[in-house]
Each structure stands twice: as structure tokens, then as C-alpha cells.
Amino acid sequence: MKILFAMTYYRPYVSGPIIYVENLAHELIERGHEVTILTSQYDPGLPRHERIGPLNVVRVPVLFRISKGVIMPSFFFEALALARRHEVMAIQVPQFEAPVLALVARLAAIPSTLTYHCDVQLPAGLFNRIVDKVVLGGNVVAALLSDQIIAYTEDYARHSPLMHRFMDKVTVIPPPVEMQPPSDSVRQAFRLQHELTGKKVIGICGRFATEKGFEQLVQAIPTLLEEFPNLEVLHAGEFENVIGEQAYRDRLRPILESYGGHWRSLGVLGGDELAAFFEACDVTVLPSLNRTESFGFVQVESMLNGTPVVASNLPGVRVPVRTTGMGRITPIGDSAALAENLAAVLRHPDEYRAPRATVEAEYSAERSASEYLALFGRLLAPSARRLGLLGPMIGAALFALFVALTERQRRSLPQDVE
């Protein structure tokens, strides 16, 4: 099967959706399928066409950027040309191009799926609110035109401004999380390099961004130091070059520096080194603040390495802790509660550990790929019926209506927390 994945950003950028697609694509290729990634040339220095391992990557030139989105004038034509050479399109959202891609799939007469990684919720401001509404409206058009919507969890789908309106079209497929244990040599070298012997270690993994809740963790540190004076917080992930987060980083940098050796940013880690990071921690934390976090790959990666997690009580994010029992769920944006939940795990970490097999039974690339292929098979079956070209006309008409009704829809949502 020839499968076309489409997303705004891909390697060398790092994010949860990128890791998702990478893990899934590699598993599909191992099973004999052909995978191409259609993405943006967000950095002009990146090649237009590249082979990354077994993956074909096609990048479309960017004219300019709006917030975290990109404008690519030639995107429609390049997407259509690729779609005609593939059998199914897997659209990754959020992205500005989602409705265009769903239309392209219709024109190319191939089925399309919409993998809904998260809702868009930009920082406060009139311009960002407009962007939120436009992206949400575009995603609704894409949902109308696509054949199926794929969600990480039913919990998140039922709380999403988009997906809760399309539950009859939603298929839940657990994300393809992969993380092998580190080798003994890397494990020992990591602990020695970072001088972790005798310390209580909290880990946080992800790009340094507002919605990730770094500020709440920073505010919790003084309380934790009162009970654990040997505490060290390790940050694995991009710190300096996160798109759109420079002001946030610069505001928190002086506070981080004031903590001296109690906070260290290690940069982006991968492979054995990332696994060693998770294993070296006594607890990891996912203090995300809003629905832009729909799951949190990193917490499952932590669990696969035997380390419990404290995660925000957000739809989807709270699911891994609930399904495995490996950690605690903490109120959203509450630094005092975050400190107490972290302290509870640090005091009795063994109470929050489970066998690796318990985690693997829920989350693996093998399981995800099998469920994707089963879905693709159903969509490609001769009996599958799609809207044809009437769909784009209906979608275009509904787009304007949906943008006008967005605020009303938001008020009709279930509560985010229980």
C-alpha cells in the first residue's frame, strides 16, 4: 500500500505529532508498505526532497508564516500530484492546509483520514483568537470531507470542540509509542555525567513552550526544595529555538538561573540517551495547561522505562496514568497541588510502578499500525462509499457558518475536568 502522510512540520523539527508519524511510518514500512511525508520547507536550508532512512520526505517552499502556520502557494498542486501516486492520505491536524488536503484526496479519488493530534489554543490576543477560529473552521471542513477521524483517546475526542461533533466518524487508535530500555553502558554514563547519585530527580521532556506548563513546575520548585534539598530538575527538549516562545523563555530564564544546580536543560535527547534520561528520573511531570496537549507521548515513554508520572487532569492526558496506575493526576495550572503530587511520588515511588508489559499492552507502534491498516483496508474496500465532489461544495458553504457558530459551540462543550 502507498500511504501519503501530510503535516506542517517534520524533521529536523521535534514534536509529539512528528514522533507519532515517524514511529507509525517505520512500522508500516517494516510491513512492506511505502510511505511518503508531505510537509513544509519551514527552513529554507532544508532540501526539497530528502530520504530520511526508509522515508521519502517532500517539502513545499514557504512564502511566509502566520503564527505557527505557514503559507505555501504551490501546496495544492504538489499535494495533488502526490495524491495521484498514492492509495490513501493520512492528514495530520492541526494544520492550515487540512481542508485543502481533504479536497485534494477527493479530487484524486483516494480515501483520507484525519489524525487529530490536538486542538489549537494559542495565547491570549485578538489576532490569536482569529487564528484559532480560522483553523478550527478549516478543520471542520476537513472533517466533513475526510472519510474517518482518528483520535488518540475517546476521553479527548468527547471534549474536543471539533471531534465531539463527529463522534460517528471517530475511530480511536492508541498512539504508536516506542521506547527501548537504555543499554547498561549508556545508563551508567548518563548518571555519572550528570552526577545524579544521591539526588531526587524530576524530569520534564518537551519543548520549552507556554502551554507545556513549565512555569507551574518552576513555581513548585521552592516548596519541593524544603522537603528534598538534594532535588534536581532535568529538562530534556528544545529550550532556545522554540518557534513563537522566545518571550516566554526570556521571562523565565532569570528564575531558572536563580535555582543554580537545581535546574538543568539538557537539550534535545534521542535514542538510548533519552531512555537513560527517563530511567534516571524518580518521577517525570507533564503539567500541560490546555487542550493543545491531547495525550503526552513522553509520559508513556517514561512509564516504559519504569518511571512514574504526574500528569495534568486534562482530557486525554490523564488516560495513561489511569490505564496503567503509574502515577498521579494533578489539577491544571495549580503549582501548589503539583508540588504535593510530585512529593507524594518522590516519597513512595515504588507504589506507582508497574511492569513494562502493562504499558506495552496499551501502547505500541505494532498495535497502532495494525489498527491503521485495518482502517485503511475498510476504506479501500469496493463497498466503501464516499461523498464524491459534492463534498467540497458542502464543506465550503459550511465553513463560513461554522466560524460564526464557534463561540456557541465552545460553550456547549463538556467540562474539561471531572
C-alpha positions in Angstrom: 0.0 0.0 0.0 1.2 3.5 -0.8 0.4 5.9 2.0 0.9 9.7 2.0 1.2 11.4 5.3 0.7 15.2 5.3 1.7 17.6 8.1 3.0 21.1 8.5 6.3 20.3 10.3 8.6 17.3 10.1 12.2 16.5 10.9 14.5 18.1 12.0 11.8 19.8 14.0 10.7 17.8 17.0 7.2 17.5 18.4 4.7 14.8 19.5 2.9 14.5 16.2 6.3 14.2 14.4 7.3 11.3 16.7 3.9 9.8 16.2 4.2 9.8 12.4 7.8 8.6 12.5 7.0 5.6 14.7 3.9 4.7 12.7 5.6 5.1 9.4 8.6 3.0 10.3 6.3 0.2 11.5 4.3 0.4 8.2 7.5 0.3 6.1 8.7 -2.8 8.0 5.4 -4.5 7.0 6.2 -3.8 3.3 4.2 -0.6 2.7 5.5 2.6 1.0 5.3 5.9 3.0 5.9 9.5 1.8 5.8 12.5 4.1 4.5 15.8 2.6 5.5 18.8 4.7 6.7 22.4 4.6 10.2 23.6 3.9 9.9 25.8 7.0 13.6 26.3 7.0 14.9 27.4 3.5 18.1 25.5 4.2 16.3 22.1 4.2 16.3 20.1 1.0 13.1 20.0 -1.0 13.3 16.2 -1.4 15.1 14.0 1.1 15.4 10.4 2.1 15.4 10.0 5.9 16.1 6.4 6.5 13.3 4.5 4.7 11.1 7.5 4.5 10.6 9.8 1.4 10.1 13.4 2.5 8.8 16.1 0.2 9.0 19.7 1.4 6.9 22.6 -0.1 8.5 26.1 -0.1 7.1 28.6 2.4 6.2 32.1 1.3 5.6 33.4 4.9 4.4 32.3 8.3 1.3 33.2 10.2 1.8 32.4 13.9 2.9 28.8 13.8 1.2 28.1 10.5 2.9 28.5 7.1 1.7 29.8 3.7 2.7 27.7 0.7 1.4 28.9 -2.7 2.3 25.7 -4.6 1.0 23.4 -1.9 -2.3 22.4 -3.7 -0.6 21.4 -6.9 2.2 19.4 -5.2 -0.3 17.7 -2.9 -2.5 16.7 -5.8 0.4 15.3 -7.8 1.5 13.2 -4.9 -2.0 12.1 -4.0 -2.5 10.7 -7.5 0.5 8.4 -6.9 -0.7 7.1 -3.6 -3.6 4.9 -2.4 -4.6 6.7 0.8 -3.9 10.0 2.5 -3.3 10.4 6.3 -3.8 14.1 7.1 -2.3 15.3 10.4 -4.1 18.1 12.2 -4.0 20.8 13.3 -2.6 22.4 10.2 -3.9 25.3 8.0 -3.7 23.0 4.9 -6.1 20.3 6.3 -9.2 21.4 4.2 -7.0 21.7 1.1 -5.6 18.2 1.7 -9.1 16.7 2.2 -10.2 18.3 -1.0 -7.2 17.0 -2.8 -7.9 13.5 -1.7 -11.4 13.8 -3.1 -10.1 15.1 -6.4 -7.6 12.3 -6.5 -10.3 9.8 -5.7 -8.4 8.3 -2.7 -9.7 7.9 0.9 -8.3 10.2 3.5 -8.1 10.0 7.3 -7.7 12.9 9.7 -5.4 12.1 12.6 -6.5 14.7 15.2 -3.4 15.3 17.4 -4.8 18.2 19.3 -7.0 21.3 19.3 -5.4 24.7 18.6 -5.4 27.2 21.5 -3.0 30.0 21.0 -2.0 32.5 23.8 -4.4 35.4 24.5 -4.8 38.2 22.0 -7.3 39.2 19.3 -5.1 38.0 16.4 -4.6 34.6 18.0 -8.3 34.3 18.6 -8.9 34.9 15.0 -6.3 32.3 14.0 -7.9 29.8 16.4 -11.3 30.2 14.8 -10.0 30.0 11.3 -8.0 26.8 12.0 -10.9 25.3 13.8 -13.3 26.2 10.9 -10.8 24.7 8.4 -10.5 21.5 10.5 -14.3 21.2 10.4 -14.3 21.4 6.6 -11.5 18.8 6.6 -13.5 16.6 8.9 -16.6 16.8 6.7 -14.5 15.9 3.6 -12.3 13.1 5.1 -13.5 9.6 5.5 -12.6 9.0 9.1 -11.2 10.9 12.1 -8.6 9.2 14.2 -8.3 10.1 17.9 -5.8 9.1 20.5 -8.4 8.5 23.2 -12.2 8.7 23.5 -11.7 11.0 26.5 -10.1 13.6 24.4 -12.5 13.2 21.4 -15.5 13.8 23.6 -14.1 17.0 25.0 -12.7 18.4 21.7 -14.6 21.4 20.1 -14.3 19.5 16.7 -14.4 15.8 17.4 -17.3 15.8 19.8 -19.5 16.9 16.9 -18.3 14.0 14.7 -18.3 11.0 17.1 -20.0 8.9 14.5 -16.9 9.4 12.3 -14.2 8.9 15.1 -12.0 5.8 15.4 -9.9 5.6 18.5 -6.4 4.2 17.8 -3.8 4.4 20.7 -0.7 6.3 19.7 2.4 4.4 18.4 4.7 5.0 21.4 8.1 3.2 21.2 10.9 3.4 23.7 13.5 0.7 24.2 15.4 0.5 27.6 18.9 2.0 27.5 22.0 -0.1 27.3 23.9 -0.6 30.5 26.8 1.5 29.3 24.6 4.4 28.4 22.6 4.2 31.6 25.7 4.3 33.7 27.4 7.0 31.7 24.3 9.3 31.9 24.1 9.1 35.7 27.9 9.7 36.0 27.9 12.6 33.5 25.1 14.4 35.3 26.2 13.5 38.8 22.8 12.1 39.9 23.9 9.8 42.7 22.1 10.6 45.9 19.7 13.1 44.3 16.0 13.1 43.9 15.4 13.7 40.2 12.3 15.2 38.5 12.3 15.0 34.7 10.3 17.1 32.2 10.6 16.3 28.5 9.3 18.6 25.7 9.9 21.9 24.0 10.0 25.0 26.3 6.6 26.4 25.5 3.8 28.2 27.3 1.2 25.5 27.1 3.5 22.9 28.4 3.2 24.3 32.0 6.9 24.9 32.6 6.0 28.0 34.7 3.9 25.9 37.1 6.8 23.5 37.6 9.2 26.4 38.2 6.8 27.8 40.8 6.6 24.4 42.5 10.4 24.0 43.0 10.8 26.2 46.2 8.2 24.1 48.0 9.8 20.8 46.9 13.3 22.0 48.0 12.0 22.4 51.5 11.5 18.6 51.7 14.1 17.5 49.2 17.1 19.8 49.3 19.0 17.4 47.0 16.4 17.9 44.3 17.4 18.3 40.7 15.0 19.0 37.8 16.3 17.9 34.4 14.7 19.3 31.2 15.1 17.3 28.0 14.0 19.2 25.0 14.4 22.3 22.9 15.0 25.4 25.0 16.5 28.2 22.9 14.9 27.8 19.5 11.2 27.1 20.1 9.1 28.9 17.4 6.9 31.6 18.9 8.1 31.1 22.5 11.1 33.5 22.8 9.3 36.0 25.1 8.2 33.2 27.4 11.7 31.7 27.7 13.3 35.1 28.3 10.8 35.8 31.1 11.5 32.6 32.9 15.2 32.4 32.3 16.3 34.6 35.3 14.2 32.4 37.7 15.8 29.2 36.3 19.2 30.7 36.7 18.5 31.6 40.3 17.9 27.9 41.1 21.5 27.1 40.2 22.2 23.4 40.1 18.6 22.5 40.9 17.6 23.1 37.2 19.4 21.9 34.1 18.3 22.0 30.5 20.0 19.1 28.6 18.8 20.0 25.1 17.1 17.5 22.7 17.9 13.9 23.5 17.2 10.8 21.4 17.6 7.1 21.3 19.4 5.4 24.2 20.2 8.8 25.8 16.6 9.7 26.1 15.7 6.3 27.5 18.6 6.8 30.0 17.1 10.2 30.9 13.7 8.7 31.7 15.2 5.8 33.7 17.4 8.2 35.7 14.4 10.2 37.0 12.5 9.3 40.1 9.4 10.9 38.6 8.6 12.8 35.4 6.0 15.5 35.0 3.6 16.6 32.3 2.0 19.8 33.7 0.3 20.9 30.4 -2.3 23.7 30.7 -4.8 23.4 27.8 -6.2 21.2 25.1 -3.2 21.6 22.8 -1.9 18.7 24.8 -4.1 15.7 23.9 -2.1 12.8 25.3 1.6 13.3 26.0 3.9 10.7 24.4 6.6 11.4 26.9 4.6 10.1 29.8 4.3 6.7 28.2 8.0 6.7 27.2 8.7 7.4 30.9 6.5 4.6 32.0 8.1 2.2 29.6 11.4 2.9 31.4 9.8 2.2 34.8 9.4 5.9 35.9 6.0 7.1 37.2 4.4 10.3 36.0 2.5 13.3 37.4 0.2 14.5 34.7 -2.4 17.3 34.4 -6.1 16.5 34.7 -6.7 17.2 31.0 -8.8 15.1 28.7 -6.6 12.5 27.1 -3.5 13.5 29.1 -5.0 11.7 32.2 -5.6 8.5 30.3 -2.2 6.8 30.5 -2.0 7.2 34.3 -5.5 5.8 34.7 -4.9 2.8 32.4 -1.5 1.8 33.9 -1.7 3.2 37.5 1.8 4.6 37.1 1.5 8.0 38.7 -0.8 10.7 39.9 -3.2 13.2 38.2 -2.8 16.8 39.3 -5.2 19.9 38.9 -4.5 22.1 35.9 -2.3 25.1 36.5 -2.1 24.6 40.2 1.6 24.8 41.2 0.9 24.0 44.9 -1.0 20.9 44.0 1.7 20.0 41.5 4.3 20.2 44.3 2.3 18.0 46.6 1.7 15.3 43.9 5.3 15.3 42.9 6.3 15.0 46.6 3.9 12.1 47.1 5.6 10.1 44.3 9.1 11.1 45.4 8.3 9.8 48.9 7.0 6.4 47.7 8.0 5.8 44.1 7.5 2.0 44.2 3.8 2.5 44.8 3.4 4.0 41.4 5.4 1.5 39.3 4.1 -1.3 37.1 5.7 -4.0 34.8 6.7 -2.8 31.4 4.3 -5.4 29.8 1.4 -3.5 31.4 2.3 -0.4 29.4 3.2 -2.2 26.2 -0.2 -3.9 26.2 -1.8 -0.5 25.8 0.7 1.5 23.7 2.9 0.3 20.9 3.7 1.0 17.2 2.8 -2.6 16.4 -0.7 -2.2 17.8 -1.2 1.2 16.2 0.0 0.1 12.7 -2.3 -2.9 12.8 -5.3 -0.8 13.6 -4.4 1.8 11.0 -4.0 -0.9 8.3 -7.4 -2.4 9.3 -9.0 1.0 8.9 -7.3 1.7 5.6 -8.4 -1.7 4.3 -12.0 -0.9 5.1 -11.8 2.5 3.4 -10.3 0.9 0.3 -12.8 -1.8 0.1 -15.1 -1.7 -3.0 -18.1 -1.3 -0.7 -16.8 1.9 0.9 -18.8 4.9 -0.2 -17.6 8.5 -0.2 -19.2 11.9 -0.9 -17.6 12.5 -4.3 -17.1 16.1 -5.5 -20.3 17.3 -3.8 -18.4 17.2 -0.5 -16.2 20.2 -1.3 -19.2 22.3 -2.2 -21.0 21.4 1.0 -17.8 21.9 3.0 -17.1 25.4 1.6 -20.6 26.5 2.5 -20.4 25.1 6.0 -17.0 26.7 6.6 -18.4 30.2 6.9 -21.3 29.1 9.0 -19.1 27.2 11.4 -16.7 30.1 12.0 -19.8 32.2 13.0 -21.0 29.5 15.4 -17.6 28.6 17.0 -18.2 30.5 20.3 -21.6 28.9 20.7 -20.1 25.5 20.2 -17.4 26.2 22.7 -20.0 26.9 25.4 -21.7 23.7 24.6 -18.7 21.6 25.4 -18.5 19.2 28.4 -16.3 20.4 31.2 -12.5 19.7 30.7 -12.0 18.2 34.2 -14.0 15.8 36.3 
